[in-house]
């Protein structure tokens, strides 16, 4: 009888001991804007609460505390999130863009006392990769990108000098105008479904939220 009772337990223990038993859970792809945010490393969005001791536990607690205190907008349907800041803690806004193959491009802009940084990121296999130069026409680290809550147009402003308005798209897909990309949807459609991502550079005075 004891052998029958212990059989399933021993089998489960043996499975857990196998290499990669947890890899499926660890490498599970995020699907919502909050899930992507919760995986952001300090490199891209520094949390004041875990800066001194950036262990996984401390950073998880600091991230949860940040969301409780500073979260301003979480629009899961449109893949958009925005959080405020105070003192040494940075602000951020994030937008997801869904590609035709089902993967996501993550746009992230952070603001802090000394300026702003923008990133265009991919997450796969448990790793983040900055792909701004590959997917954004005229990408430059000297630019700040305004990420949309609705639609797919991304405005950018050069920190060093003002530039004329241009348009572009991700992955070589063309756009029809400086406004919403061809095939874009209403503001209530989930992020990026069936859409290309258009980029528009604008003068600082033309930026509107």
N, C-alpha and C positions, 0 to 999 in steps of 0.2 A: 504493500500500500504506500509506504514512504517513497519507494522508488517511483511509483506512478505520479505522486504529488510533486516530486522534485524534478521530474523529467522536463517539463516545460520551462521551469526556472533555469535549469542548467543550460538548456538550448538558447534561452534569451541571453544569458551571460556570455556564452560562446559567440553569439552573433555580435554583441557589443564589443567584444575584444578584437573583431576583425578589422584590418586596416580600412579606413574610409567608411566605417559604419555610420558616421555622423556627417559625411561629406555632403550628402543630399540636403540636409537641413542647413548646414553652414553655408552652402553655396546657392541656396534658393534665391532666385531673382526677386528683388522687390518689385511691386506693381503699383504702389500708390506713392504720392508725394511725401507722405509722412514716413513711409518705409525707407525711401531714399534718404530723407533727412536724417533718420536715426542711424544710418550707416556712414554719414559723412565723417571723415577723419579730421583731426585738429588742423592738418595741413590746409584744408579748404575753408573750414569754419571753426575758429578757435573759441572754445568755451572757457570763460574765465574761471568757472568752478573746478576745472580739472587741469588747468595750465601748470600748476606747481607739481602735481603728481598724476600724470595722465595714464592711470591704469584703466582697464576696461570698466571696472566697477565704478570708479570715481567719475569717469566721463559719462557713463550711462545715467548716473544720478544727476550730474550737472546738466545733461541734455533735458532730462525730465523736468528739472527745476526751471531751466530756461523757458521751456514751452509753457509751463504754468504761469510764469511771470511776464513773458514778453510776446507770446504768440498773438498776432493781430489778425491774420487771415489764414484759414485753412480751407481751400476750395478743392476737395478731392475730385469732384466731377470734371473740373477744368485743369487739374494737375498744377495747382498754384498754391504757394505758401509764402507768408511773409511774417517776419518777426522783428520786434523793435530792439532797442539797445539802451544802455545806461553806463556812463563812465567808461571803464575798460572793456566792457562787453560789446562786441560788434553786433550790427543789425544784419539782416539778410533778406533777400527774396529769391525764390526758386520757381522754375517752371519746367514741366515735362513736355517733351515733344516726341510723339510716337511715330516711329519709322514704319515704312511699308512691311518690313520683315518682323514687326512686332516688338523690336527692341526700343529702348528709350534713350534719347539724348537729354541730359540734365543740364539746364541752364542755371547758373548760380552767380549772384552778385552780392558781395558783402561790403558793408560800409563801416568805417571805424574812424577814430579821431584824425588820423593822418591822410585819409583818402578812401578810395574804393578799389576793389578787385573784382574781376569777372572771370568766370570759367565756364567751359562747355565740356561736360564729362560723360564718360561711359562707365557702367559698372557691370562686370562680368567675372564669373569664377572667383568671387570674393575680393576682386581688386578694382580700384578706381584708375581710370586713365583720362588724362587731359587731351581732348581731341579738337580743341578750338581751331588750330591751324589747318586741320584736315577738313573741317566741315563748314567753317564760317568764312565767306568771301571777305578778303581784305582784313582778316583777323589781326589784331595787334594788342599786345599787353599794355599799350599806352591808352587803351580805350575802355570806357565803361559802357556796359550793355544794359539797356532797359528791357526787362523781360515782361511779356504781356500776360495778363490774367485771362484775357479773351483773345481769340484769333492767333495768328502766327507771326505777326510782324514784330521784329526786334529792332529797337532803335539803339544807335550807338553814338557816343560823343567822344571825340579825341580829347584827352586830358591836356595835350600840349598845344594843339591848334585846331581850329574849326575846319570842317571839310564839307564839301558839297554832298547833296543827297544822292545815294545810289541804291540799287536793289541787288539782291542775290538770293541764293537758296542753298539748302543742304543737299549734298550728294549729287550735284549736277542738274537737279530738276529746275526748270525755269519758272519764273513768275511773270505775271501779266501786268503788274502795276506796283507802285511803291506801297500800296495798301495791303489788304489781306491777300494771301497767296491764292492762286487758282485752286479751286476745289475745296476751299475752307468752308467751315460750317458755322452754324449759329453758336452763340456764346455758351449754350448749355451742353454742347456736345463734348464727350470725353476728349482729353488732350490729344491732338494730332491725328485723330482717326481719318484716314484717307486724305491727308493734307501734306503739302510741302511746307517748309519753313522759310519764310521770306525775311531778309534782313534789310533794314533801312538805316542809313546814317543820317543823323539830323543835327542841326545846330542846337546848342544848348537851349536857346530861347524857344525852340519849337517842341521841346519835350513836354508831353502832357501825360498824366497818369489816367 
